[in-house]
Amino acid sequence: MRPLVVEYPEELPGLLKMTEEQFAAEVRFLAAAKLFELGKLSSGKAAAMAGLGRVGFLHNLADMASMPSICMMHRSKPKSTPLPSLLHEHMSGK
């Protein structure tokens, strides 16, 4: 495996009540899980990236399945009025 350096605030593992090793493992797992979710990695490659066996990786993913995920794309889109409604409002003089 090739190493990847990720910069983060020094106090971050402590704030998360993790050791540096636990934090590194968590970041590796979450990166692998996201790449797998996006279809960019197979479960086997994602497991290897996370430092786990394939079954263990899939088991950990299943444990995370109950957690709500964040999709910033949906949150950052401004609410828009559908075009037919805008046309109707315009035509009716509203």
Buried (B, 14 or more C-beta within 10 A) or exposed (E): EEEEEEEEEEEEBEEEEBEEEEBBBBBBBEBBBEBBEEEEBEBEBBBBBBBBEBEEBBEBBEEEEEEEEEEEEEEEEEEEEEEEEEEEEEEEEE
